[in-house]
Amino acid sequence: MKKASVAEVQHNLNSVLKFVEQGEKVLITRRNKVIAKIEPVYDITTDDWPSFYERAEEMFAERKGKTPEQLILDDREERL
């Protein structure tokens, strides 16, 4: 993990960003106290997220193609 003062970051932002692009974390200091951390953002498209769309389709398959009015009427009939 690298450290840089606010002044160094202001004058050498491009160099700091190159470190971050390479996967380094950079701590920003002011008067020798850490005030911020810059770290790389990882691509969320590579993470394995569940398919919420497919799950919703499975859950609401019987309602597919019905108008809102039909859904309301069906719901009311189920409660009676």
C-alpha positions as CSV (number, residue, x, y, z in Angstrom):
1,M,0.0,0.0,0.0
2,K,1.4,3.4,-1.1
3,K,1.1,6.7,0.8
4,A,1.0,10.1,-0.7
5,S,0.3,13.5,0.7
6,V,-2.4,15.7,-0.7
7,A,0.1,17.9,-2.4
8,E,1.8,14.9,-4.0
9,V,-1.6,13.7,-5.3
10,Q,-2.4,17.1,-6.7
11,H,0.8,17.4,-8.6
12,N,1.2,13.7,-9.6
13,L,-2.4,12.5,-10.0
14,N,-1.6,10.6,-13.2
15,S,1.2,8.6,-11.4
16,V,-1.1,7.8,-8.5
17,L,-3.8,6.6,-10.8
18,K,-1.3,4.3,-12.6
19,F,-0.6,2.7,-9.3
20,V,-4.3,2.2,-8.6
21,E,-4.8,0.7,-12.1
22,Q,-2.2,-1.8,-11.3
23,G,-4.2,-2.9,-8.2
24,E,-2.4,-0.8,-5.5
25,K,-4.2,1.0,-2.8
26,V,-3.1,4.5,-2.1
27,L,-3.5,6.3,1.2
28,I,-3.8,10.1,1.1
29,T,-2.4,11.9,4.0
30,R,-2.6,15.5,5.3
31,R,-0.1,16.4,8.0
32,N,0.9,12.7,8.4
33,K,-2.7,11.7,9.1
34,V,-4.6,9.4,6.7
35,I,-7.6,11.2,5.4
36,A,-8.6,9.0,2.4
37,K,-7.9,5.8,0.5
38,I,-8.0,5.3,-3.2
39,E,-8.4,1.7,-4.4
40,P,-9.2,0.1,-7.6
41,V,-12.8,-0.6,-8.6
42,Y,-13.3,-4.2,-9.7
43,D,-15.5,-5.0,-12.6
44,I,-18.9,-6.1,-11.2
45,T,-19.8,-7.8,-14.5
46,T,-17.2,-10.6,-13.7
47,D,-18.8,-11.3,-10.3
48,D,-21.4,-14.1,-10.2
49,W,-24.6,-12.3,-9.5
50,P,-27.8,-14.3,-9.3
51,S,-30.2,-13.8,-12.2
52,F,-33.0,-11.9,-10.6
53,Y,-34.9,-11.6,-13.8
54,E,-35.0,-15.4,-14.3
55,R,-36.1,-15.8,-10.7
56,A,-38.9,-13.3,-11.1
57,E,-40.0,-15.0,-14.3
58,E,-40.2,-18.3,-12.4
59,M,-42.1,-16.8,-9.5
60,F,-44.6,-15.0,-11.5
61,A,-45.0,-17.3,-14.5
62,E,-48.7,-17.9,-13.9
63,R,-49.3,-14.1,-14.0
64,K,-47.5,-13.5,-17.3
65,G,-49.7,-12.0,-20.0
66,K,-52.5,-10.9,-17.7
67,T,-53.6,-7.3,-17.5
68,P,-53.5,-5.4,-14.2
69,E,-57.2,-5.6,-14.0
70,Q,-57.2,-9.4,-14.4
71,L,-54.5,-9.7,-11.7
72,I,-56.6,-7.6,-9.3
73,L,-59.8,-9.6,-10.0
74,D,-57.9,-12.9,-9.6
75,D,-56.4,-11.7,-6.3
76,R,-59.8,-10.6,-5.0
77,E,-61.4,-14.0,-5.9
78,E,-58.6,-15.9,-4.1
79,R,-59.3,-13.9,-0.9
80,L,-63.1,-14.6,-0.9
